[in-house]
């Protein structure tokens, strides 16, 4: 039980670190480490509990809370929270001092995630390939838009920003942090985290809860009824998001696509290493799962 909780906390740490970076999605990490469908299902169950609370059905709210998979959820949330609080300043510093190399690392990680996700889709056909292509093109152009920073935003704007950003944070390929950049709210939210502005953070979190409650149900329905078609769309989102992570000229500080120049060799090596790490972790994880299933089948057969 302890090992399982620590492993889940480690997944949360990876998701939280990814969510801090503009262009990298915690949903991508969840997909790579194999918890994405379960995560969406748990979030959807939680949204039903919130729906009961909104209707003042306290008994139904408590009953639904009891059915939530807390053993899965709590260590994951702890890991995400620890990563966001502890790594926001570090990652922000690295993005400022090493923008090209950091972008190259994230480019490789997301590129590897595309390969991992593509292997999950059973039965690629013309329609799914088309969905992937169209989604990738739309995401590529949409993510080319960004806004300047908003000066002195109101609490209502923090609420809206939270409800929008959290939806992207559970979608592979769309970064909640980058959406905050597009809204001009990234610097403000990051500053609230580093300054421990509890009022602003509380309002932002309320927005996140509202956004999750409204969005997770539709996403869960899609995974249940059209899993591989939805995955094809998510792969398109990841492909389109690579625009944000193209290292040249300024890493994640711009969405301008330029030919590699200046610092080239080391970023390419870093990107290849990041790609290989994601694919390698996925392959090792699959082998461990297959080995566990085989051992379980052998034990059942011997009984």
C-alpha positions as CSV (number, residue, x, y, z in Angstrom):
1,X,0.0,0.0,0.0
2,X,2.8,2.4,0.9
3,X,4.7,1.6,-2.3
4,X,1.6,2.2,-4.3
5,X,1.0,5.6,-2.7
6,X,4.6,6.7,-3.2
7,X,4.4,5.7,-6.8
8,X,1.2,7.6,-7.2
9,X,2.8,10.6,-5.5
10,X,5.7,10.4,-8.0
11,X,3.2,10.5,-10.8
12,X,1.7,13.6,-9.3
13,X,5.1,15.2,-9.0
14,X,5.6,14.7,-12.7
15,X,2.2,16.0,-13.6
16,X,2.6,19.1,-11.4
17,X,6.0,19.8,-12.8
18,X,4.6,19.5,-16.4
19,X,1.6,21.8,-15.6
20,X,4.0,24.6,-14.5
21,X,5.7,24.7,-17.9
22,X,4.0,26.6,-20.7
23,X,3.5,24.1,-23.5
24,X,3.6,20.9,-21.5
25,X,0.5,19.3,-20.2
26,X,0.0,17.3,-17.0
27,X,-2.6,15.3,-19.0
28,X,0.3,14.2,-21.3
29,X,2.1,12.8,-18.3
30,X,-1.0,11.0,-17.0
31,X,-1.4,9.4,-20.4
32,X,2.2,8.3,-20.6
33,X,2.3,6.8,-17.1
34,X,-1.0,4.9,-17.8
35,X,-3.4,6.6,-15.4
36,X,-5.3,8.9,-17.8
37,X,-8.6,7.0,-18.1
38,X,-8.8,6.3,-14.4
39,X,-7.9,9.9,-13.6
40,X,-10.7,11.3,-15.8
41,X,-13.2,8.7,-14.3
42,X,-12.3,9.8,-10.7
43,X,-12.6,13.5,-11.7
44,X,-16.0,12.8,-13.3
45,X,-17.2,11.0,-10.1
46,X,-16.1,14.0,-8.1
47,X,-18.0,16.4,-10.3
48,X,-21.2,14.3,-9.6
49,X,-20.5,14.8,-5.9
50,X,-20.2,18.5,-6.4
51,X,-23.4,18.5,-8.4
52,X,-25.2,16.9,-5.3
53,X,-23.7,19.6,-3.1
54,X,-24.9,22.4,-5.4
55,X,-28.4,20.9,-5.2
56,X,-28.1,20.9,-1.4
57,X,-28.4,17.1,-1.4
58,X,-26.0,16.7,1.5
59,X,-26.7,13.0,2.0
60,X,-26.1,12.3,-1.7
61,X,-22.9,14.5,-1.6
62,X,-21.5,12.5,1.4
63,X,-22.5,9.2,-0.3
64,X,-20.7,10.1,-3.5
65,X,-17.6,11.2,-1.6
66,X,-17.4,7.9,0.1
67,X,-17.3,6.1,-3.3
68,X,-14.4,8.2,-4.6
69,X,-11.1,6.4,-5.1
70,X,-9.3,8.3,-2.5
71,X,-6.3,5.9,-2.4
72,X,-5.7,6.9,-6.0
73,X,-6.6,10.6,-5.7
74,X,-5.0,11.8,-2.5
75,X,-1.3,10.9,-3.2
76,X,-1.7,12.2,-6.7
77,X,-3.0,15.6,-5.5
78,X,-0.2,15.7,-2.9
79,X,2.4,15.1,-5.5
80,X,0.9,17.7,-7.9
81,X,0.7,20.3,-5.0
82,X,4.3,19.7,-3.9
83,X,5.6,20.0,-7.4
84,X,3.7,23.2,-8.2
85,X,4.8,24.9,-5.0
86,X,8.4,23.7,-4.9
87,X,9.3,23.7,-8.6
88,X,7.5,26.9,-9.9
89,X,10.4,29.1,-9.1
90,X,13.1,26.6,-10.3
91,X,11.4,25.9,-13.7
92,X,10.7,29.6,-14.2
93,X,14.4,30.4,-13.6
94,X,15.5,27.6,-16.0
95,X,13.1,28.9,-18.6
96,X,14.6,32.3,-18.3
97,X,18.3,31.3,-18.3
98,X,18.1,28.2,-20.6
99,X,15.1,28.8,-22.8
100,X,16.4,26.9,-25.8
101,X,17.6,23.8,-24.0
102,X,14.5,23.6,-21.8
103,X,12.2,23.9,-24.8
104,X,14.2,21.2,-26.5
105,X,13.8,18.9,-23.5
106,X,10.0,19.5,-23.5
107,X,9.9,19.1,-27.2
108,X,11.5,15.6,-26.9
109,X,9.2,14.6,-24.0
110,X,6.0,15.6,-25.9
111,X,7.3,14.0,-29.1
112,X,7.9,10.7,-27.2
113,X,4.4,11.1,-25.7
114,X,2.9,11.2,-29.2
115,X,4.5,7.9,-30.1
116,X,3.3,6.4,-26.8
117,X,-0.3,7.6,-27.3
118,X,-0.4,6.5,-30.9
119,X,0.5,2.9,-29.8
120,X,-2.6,3.0,-27.6
121,X,-5.0,3.5,-30.5
122,X,-6.4,0.3,-31.8
123,X,-7.5,0.3,-35.4
124,X,-6.1,3.4,-37.1
125,X,-8.3,4.2,-40.0
126,X,-8.9,7.1,-42.4
127,X,-11.3,8.9,-40.1
128,X,-9.0,8.8,-37.1
129,X,-6.0,9.8,-39.1
130,X,-8.1,12.7,-40.4
131,X,-9.2,13.7,-36.9
132,X,-5.6,13.7,-35.8
133,X,-4.5,15.8,-38.7
134,X,-7.3,18.4,-38.5
135,X,-6.8,18.7,-34.7
136,X,-3.1,19.1,-35.1
137,X,-3.5,21.9,-37.7
138,X,-6.1,23.8,-35.6
139,X,-4.1,23.5,-32.4
140,X,-0.9,24.7,-34.3
141,X,-2.6,27.9,-35.4
142,X,-4.6,28.5,-32.2
143,X,-1.5,28.1,-30.1
144,X,0.3,30.7,-32.2
145,X,-1.9,33.4,-30.6
146,X,-1.0,34.9,-27.3
147,X,-1.7,38.0,-25.3
148,X,0.4,40.5,-23.3
149,X,0.3,40.3,-19.5
150,X,-2.8,41.6,-17.8
151,X,-2.0,44.3,-15.3
152,X,-3.7,44.1,-11.8
153,X,-6.4,41.5,-12.7
154,X,-9.6,41.2,-10.7
155,X,-10.5,38.2,-8.6
156,X,-13.2,37.4,-11.1
157,X,-10.6,37.1,-13.9
158,X,-8.6,34.7,-11.7
159,X,-11.8,32.6,-11.3
160,X,-12.3,32.5,-15.1
161,X,-8.6,31.8,-15.8
162,X,-8.7,28.9,-13.4
163,X,-11.8,27.3,-14.9
164,X,-10.3,27.5,-18.4
165,X,-6.7,26.5,-17.6
166,X,-7.7,23.4,-15.6
167,X,-9.5,22.0,-18.6
168,X,-6.3,22.1,-20.6
169,X,-4.3,20.7,-17.8
170,X,-6.2,17.4,-18.1
171,X,-6.0,17.3,-21.9
172,X,-2.8,15.8,-23.3
173,X,-1.1,18.3,-25.6
174,X,-2.8,21.5,-24.3
175,X,-0.9,23.2,-21.6
176,X,-2.9,25.1,-18.9
177,X,0.1,27.3,-18.4
178,X,0.2,28.2,-22.0
179,X,-3.5,29.1,-22.0
180,X,-2.8,31.3,-19.1
181,X,-0.1,32.9,-21.2
182,X,-2.6,33.4,-24.0
183,X,-5.0,35.1,-21.5
184,X,-2.2,37.2,-20.2
185,X,-2.5,35.6,-16.7
186,X,0.5,33.3,-16.5
187,X,2.8,35.8,-14.7
188,X,0.1,36.8,-12.3
189,X,-0.8,33.2,-11.3
190,X,2.9,32.2,-11.0
191,X,3.5,35.2,-8.9
192,X,0.6,34.3,-6.6
193,X,2.1,30.8,-6.1
194,X,5.6,32.1,-5.3
195,X,4.3,34.9,-3.1
196,X,1.8,32.5,-1.3
197,X,-1.1,34.9,-2.0
198,X,-3.8,32.7,-0.4
199,X,-6.8,34.8,-1.4
200,X,-5.9,34.8,-5.1
201,X,-4.9,31.1,-5.0
202,X,-8.2,30.2,-3.3
203,X,-10.2,32.0,-6.0
204,X,-8.1,30.4,-8.8
205,X,-8.7,27.0,-7.2
206,X,-12.5,27.5,-7.1
207,X,-12.3,28.3,-10.8
208,X,-10.4,25.1,-11.3
209,X,-13.0,23.0,-9.5
210,X,-15.8,24.6,-11.5
211,X,-14.0,24.0,-14.7
212,X,-13.3,20.4,-13.9
213,X,-16.9,19.7,-12.9
214,X,-18.2,21.1,-16.2
215,X,-15.6,19.5,-18.5
216,X,-14.7,16.1,-17.0
217,X,-18.1,14.5,-17.5
218,X,-17.9,15.1,-21.3
219,X,-14.4,13.9,-21.4
220,X,-15.2,10.8,-19.4
221,X,-18.2,10.0,-21.7
222,X,-15.9,10.3,-24.7
223,X,-13.3,7.9,-23.3
224,X,-16.0,5.4,-22.4
225,X,-17.9,5.5,-25.7
226,X,-15.3,6.6,-28.3
227,X,-12.0,6.0,-26.6
228,X,-9.7,5.5,-29.6
229,X,-11.4,8.3,-31.7
230,X,-10.9,10.6,-28.7
231,X,-7.3,9.5,-28.3
232,X,-6.7,10.3,-32.0
233,X,-7.9,13.8,-31.3
234,X,-5.7,14.1,-28.3
235,X,-2.7,13.0,-30.3
236,X,-3.5,15.8,-32.7
237,X,-3.5,18.3,-29.8
238,X,0.0,17.0,-28.8
239,X,1.3,17.4,-32.3
240,X,-0.1,20.9,-32.6
241,X,1.4,21.8,-29.2
242,X,4.9,21.2,-30.5
243,X,4.7,24.6,-32.0
244,X,4.9,26.1,-28.5
245,X,8.0,24.0,-27.7
246,X,10.1,24.6,-30.8
247,X,13.4,25.7,-29.3
248,X,14.4,28.4,-31.8
249,X,14.7,31.3,-31.5
250,X,13.7,31.7,-27.8
251,X,12.3,28.5,-26.5
252,X,8.9,28.8,-24.8
253,X,9.1,32.6,-24.9
254,X,7.7,32.8,-28.4
255,X,5.6,30.8,-30.9
256,X,7.7,31.9,-33.8
257,X,9.1,29.0,-35.9
258,X,12.6,29.6,-37.1
259,X,15.5,27.5,-38.5
260,X,17.9,26.1,-35.8
261,X,20.7,28.5,-35.1
262,X,23.2,29.2,-32.5
263,X,22.9,26.7,-29.7
264,X,21.9,23.6,-31.8
265,X,23.8,20.4,-31.1
266,X,23.2,20.2,-27.4
267,X,19.4,21.0,-27.6
268,X,19.1,18.3,-30.3
269,X,20.8,15.8,-28.0
270,X,18.6,16.8,-25.1
271,X,15.4,16.5,-27.2
272,X,16.5,13.0,-28.4
273,X,17.2,11.9,-24.8
274,X,13.8,13.3,-23.6
275,X,12.1,11.4,-26.5
276,X,13.9,8.2,-25.6
277,X,13.2,8.4,-21.9
278,X,9.4,8.7,-22.5
279,X,9.3,5.8,-25.0
280,X,11.6,3.7,-22.8
281,X,9.5,4.3,-19.6
282,X,6.4,3.3,-21.6
283,X,8.0,0.1,-22.9
284,X,9.2,-0.9,-19.4
285,X,5.8,-0.1,-17.9
286,X,4.1,-2.3,-20.5
287,X,6.4,-5.2,-19.7
288,X,5.8,-4.9,-16.0
289,X,2.1,-4.8,-16.5
290,X,2.2,-7.9,-18.8
291,X,4.5,-9.7,-16.3
292,X,2.1,-8.9,-13.4
293,X,-0.9,-10.1,-15.4
294,X,1.0,-13.4,-16.3
295,X,1.9,-14.0,-12.7
296,X,-1.7,-13.4,-11.6
297,X,-3.0,-15.8,-14.2
298,X,-0.5,-18.4,-13.1
299,X,-1.5,-18.0,-9.5
300,X,-5.2,-18.3,-10.4
301,X,-4.4,-21.4,-12.5
302,X,-2.6,-23.1,-9.7
303,X,-5.5,-22.7,-7.2
